[in-house]
Amino acid sequence: MRLTRWLPGALILAALAIMLPVGAAAAPARPGAPPACRASLETWFAPEGNGFAGGATYVVEFSNIGTTTCTVRGYPTVKQLENGTQAGLKATDIGPAPATVTLKQGQTAHVALTIHAPASCTPVPTNQLRVQPPGNTSARVFSLVAFGACRHMSTMDVDAINPGVGIPFFTIH
């Protein structure tokens, strides 16, 4: 008798538990939500990092140079290069889960990029940094002579896109 009293409620809860993750993953974008930034994002990099024993932290900026509001979410793909050839593995994504950042025309978002001096390998030289914004297929290459890279491991960490500028008083205007 107790089983028949609890069974309908348990079945409903089980059905909801199964449907919630599926519904959350398949949820469509809000009607009227701004589109993804994609080609309207301009990437900026200042090669003056905040050095510390064993590495340096840099700020990478992403500005909306388009004519309409757009959104960006996730982690950029960052790679160290030597004369255009990748050296080592791409930056490791760190920090809290990414949130969607809405950028009006002219607004900027940023990430923090930390490059660690290789300690467990013989570093290969690097002289460039390749940055591909989240959700984009194109990338920009910047000059950067840093600490070198390890061939089979990452020596960089990057956080998810954050709203606002990372370099004080910086803006594209």
C-alpha positions as CSV (number, residue, x, y, z in Angstrom):
1,M,0.0,0.0,0.0
2,R,2.9,2.4,0.8
3,L,4.5,1.6,-2.6
4,T,1.4,2.6,-4.5
5,R,1.2,5.9,-2.6
6,W,4.8,6.9,-3.5
7,L,5.1,5.4,-6.9
8,P,3.3,8.1,-9.0
9,G,5.4,10.9,-7.3
10,A,8.7,8.9,-7.8
11,L,7.8,8.4,-11.5
12,I,7.2,12.1,-12.0
13,L,10.5,13.0,-10.3
14,A,12.4,10.5,-12.3
15,A,10.8,11.8,-15.6
16,L,11.7,15.3,-14.6
17,A,15.3,14.3,-13.7
18,I,15.7,12.7,-17.1
19,M,14.1,15.6,-19.1
20,L,15.9,18.5,-17.4
21,P,19.4,17.8,-18.6
22,V,18.2,17.1,-22.1
23,G,16.0,20.2,-22.2
24,A,18.8,22.4,-20.8
25,A,21.3,21.2,-23.5
26,A,18.8,21.6,-26.3
27,A,17.3,24.9,-25.2
28,P,17.2,27.3,-28.2
29,A,18.6,30.9,-28.0
30,R,16.2,33.5,-26.6
31,P,14.1,35.0,-29.4
32,G,15.5,38.5,-30.1
33,A,18.8,37.8,-28.3
34,P,21.8,39.5,-29.9
35,P,23.8,37.3,-32.4
36,A,27.2,35.9,-31.8
37,C,30.0,38.5,-32.4
38,R,32.1,36.3,-34.8
39,A,33.7,38.6,-37.4
40,S,32.8,41.8,-35.6
41,L,35.4,41.0,-32.8
42,E,38.7,42.7,-33.1
43,T,41.5,41.1,-31.0
44,W,44.0,43.3,-29.2
45,F,47.1,42.2,-27.3
46,A,49.6,44.2,-25.3
47,P,52.9,42.4,-25.1
48,E,53.8,44.1,-21.8
49,G,52.9,41.4,-19.2
50,N,52.7,41.4,-15.5
51,G,55.8,39.4,-14.8
52,F,56.4,37.1,-11.8
53,A,59.0,34.5,-10.8
54,G,58.4,31.7,-13.4
55,G,56.1,33.5,-15.9
56,A,54.0,36.5,-16.9
57,T,50.3,37.3,-17.2
58,Y,49.0,39.2,-20.2
59,V,45.6,40.7,-21.1
60,V,44.0,40.0,-24.4
61,E,41.1,42.3,-25.4
62,F,38.2,41.6,-27.7
63,S,36.3,44.7,-29.0
64,N,33.0,44.8,-30.9
65,I,33.9,46.8,-34.0
66,G,30.6,45.9,-35.7
67,T,27.5,48.1,-36.0
68,T,25.2,46.1,-33.7
69,T,25.2,44.5,-30.3
70,C,26.5,40.9,-30.2
71,T,27.5,38.2,-27.7
72,V,30.6,36.1,-27.1
73,R,31.1,33.2,-24.8
74,G,33.8,30.7,-23.9
75,Y,37.6,30.5,-24.1
76,P,39.8,31.8,-26.8
77,T,42.3,29.4,-28.5
78,V,45.8,30.6,-27.8
79,K,49.0,29.1,-29.2
80,Q,52.6,30.0,-29.2
81,L,54.4,30.0,-32.5
82,E,57.9,30.0,-33.9
83,N,57.9,31.8,-37.3
84,G,54.3,30.7,-37.9
85,T,54.7,27.0,-36.7
86,Q,52.9,26.0,-33.5
87,A,55.3,25.3,-30.6
88,G,53.8,23.3,-27.8
89,L,50.1,22.7,-27.0
90,K,47.4,25.4,-26.9
91,A,46.6,27.2,-23.7
92,T,44.7,25.3,-21.0
93,D,41.3,26.6,-20.2
94,I,41.0,27.6,-16.5
95,G,38.6,29.3,-14.1
96,P,34.9,29.4,-13.7
97,A,32.5,28.2,-16.5
98,P,32.1,30.8,-19.2
99,A,29.2,33.2,-19.2
100,T,27.7,34.9,-22.2
101,V,29.1,38.5,-22.5
102,T,27.0,41.0,-24.4
103,L,29.0,43.7,-26.2
104,K,27.4,46.9,-27.6
105,Q,29.1,48.6,-30.5
106,G,32.5,49.7,-29.3
107,Q,32.5,47.7,-26.0
108,T,35.4,45.5,-25.0
109,A,35.7,42.2,-23.2
110,H,39.0,40.5,-22.1
111,V,40.8,37.4,-20.9
112,A,43.8,36.9,-18.7
113,L,46.6,34.8,-20.3
114,T,49.4,33.4,-18.2
115,I,52.5,32.0,-19.8
116,H,54.7,29.9,-17.5
117,A,58.4,29.5,-18.0
118,P,59.0,25.9,-19.0
119,A,60.4,24.0,-16.0
120,S,60.0,20.4,-17.0
121,C,61.4,20.4,-20.6
122,T,64.0,21.9,-22.8
123,P,62.0,24.8,-24.3
124,V,61.7,25.5,-28.0
125,P,61.9,29.2,-28.9
126,T,58.8,31.1,-29.7
127,N,58.3,34.6,-31.3
128,Q,54.6,34.8,-31.9
129,L,51.2,34.4,-30.2
130,R,48.1,33.2,-32.2
131,V,44.8,34.2,-30.6
132,Q,41.5,32.9,-31.9
133,P,38.4,34.5,-30.2
134,P,35.7,32.1,-28.8
135,G,33.3,31.1,-31.5
136,N,35.5,32.5,-34.3
137,T,37.3,30.7,-37.2
138,S,39.8,33.5,-37.8
139,A,42.8,34.3,-35.6
140,R,45.3,37.1,-35.2
141,V,49.0,36.6,-34.8
142,F,51.0,39.0,-32.6
143,S,54.8,39.3,-32.0
144,L,55.8,38.0,-28.6
145,V,59.2,36.7,-27.5
146,A,58.4,34.9,-24.2
147,F,59.8,32.0,-22.4
148,G,59.6,29.4,-25.1
149,A,57.3,26.4,-25.1
150,C,57.4,22.6,-24.3
151,R,56.8,20.4,-27.4
152,H,54.3,18.0,-25.8
153,M,52.6,20.1,-23.1
154,S,51.0,23.4,-22.5
155,T,52.8,26.2,-20.7
156,M,49.9,28.6,-20.9
157,D,46.6,29.1,-19.0
158,V,43.7,31.3,-20.2
159,D,40.4,32.2,-18.5
160,A,37.0,32.5,-20.1
161,I,35.9,35.8,-21.7
162,N,35.1,38.5,-19.1
163,P,33.1,41.7,-19.6
164,G,34.8,45.0,-19.6
165,V,38.4,46.0,-20.4
166,G,41.3,44.3,-18.8
167,I,43.7,47.1,-19.5
168,P,42.6,50.2,-17.6
169,F,41.4,53.1,-19.8
170,F,41.6,51.0,-23.0
171,T,38.9,51.3,-25.5
172,I,38.7,51.3,-29.3
173,H,37.3,54.8,-29.3
